[in-house]
Amino acid sequence: MAEAEIITGTLGTAGRLDKALAEATGLSRERVKALIADGAVTVGKHVATSASAKVAEGTRFSIALPPPEPLAAEPQDIPLDIVFEDDHLVVVNKPAGMVVHPAAGNPDGTLVNALLHHCAGRLSGINGVARPGIVHRIDKDTSGLLVVAKSDAAHEGLAKQFADHSITRRYLAVCAGHPNPPSGTISGRIGRSDKDRKKMAVLPDDSSRGKRAVTHYETLKRLDNAALIECRIETGRTHQVRVHCASIGHPLLGDPVYGRTPKPLRALLESLDFKRQALHAARLGFIHPISGESLDFWAELPPDMRELIDETAR
């Protein structure tokens, strides 16, 4: 069994112990808190017991950093469309059909397998697990942009932006029918459906279950029995765009779960061999968690969605 790595140093700032240690080591505050709870942190001559304890600048510390828990996923040489990469993070344009993380039924061939090979171990190990720093996800059959952390500090900084909803996320989708009004806001709590636990649903506003979800939509182009819409999400709930669009009577074309494609378009989808929800994560904007630079990325529609739009525009 691999031995723990011992990190030693001197605190460069005074204040809360977890914050001071995070700044001194580059570990995330959540990781530091977990290490303190495990009795792995010594401050001065004493084992630290409280993450909120006040410490002075110049205090000596040591951390027994255990080796990361192994991940069952193996690196795989799978081509990736890298939109941006530096020492701290990588932005990927994920193709439809690729699962983000290994799970039952999808043990390999995932984005994680590809990242493990591409980044050769230079990935976030937040929470002490040797796996890429997946900060957010998009569905298997949704294409588009994701950001992945390569360090704990980047992971924590990105996670905070997702938590406070300051990340810019815009999706392009083809929905059934023509939304009326052509632009608007869908606001409804999203949680597990009472009828089918494998599905999400919009719940009553006074429900104690689910989480608040807000989607702003705008019709970009009217198509034949369909529309190309842009959806800007304030929140990032599971299947949010798909559930919200279905809730106003305009499910996404090809969505096998949240709505049937109108009869006039079913033959077209079959002829195009289009077997997924028509949803693409087109834009992703955030503040670089280390440099503070404002970053904004755009991914063009994939060929299958462009073809679908062209055919429904006729």
Sequence and secondary structure as in RCSB ss.txt:
>XXXX:A:sequence
MAEAEIITGTLGTAGRLDKALAEATGLSRERVKALIADGAVTVGKHVATSASAKVAEGTRFSIALPPPEPLAAEP
QDIPLDIVFEDDHLVVVNKPAGMVVHPAAGNPDGTLVNALLHHCAGRLSGINGVARPGIVHRIDKDTSGLLVVAK
SDAAHEGLAKQFADHSITRRYLAVCAGHPNPPSGTISGRIGRSDKDRKKMAVLPDDSSRGKRAVTHYETLKRLDN
AALIECRIETGRTHQVRVHCASIGHPLLGDPVYGRTPKPLRALLESLDFKRQALHAARLGFIHPISGESLDFWAE
LPPDMRELIDETAR
>XXXX:A:secstr
    EEEEEE SS EEHHHHHHHHH   HHHHHHHHHTT EEETTEE   TT EE TT EEEEEE   B  S   
      EEEE SSEEEEEE TT  SS BTTB SSSHHHHHHHHHTT S  GGGBSS EE     TT EEEEEEES
SHHHHHHHHHHHHTT SEEEEEEEEES  SSSEEEEE EEEE SS TTSEEEE TT SSSB  EEEEEEEEEETT
EEEEEEEESS  TTHHHHHHHHTT  BTT TTT    HHHHHHHHHHT  S  EEEEEEEEE TTT  EEEEE  
  HHHHHHHHHHT 
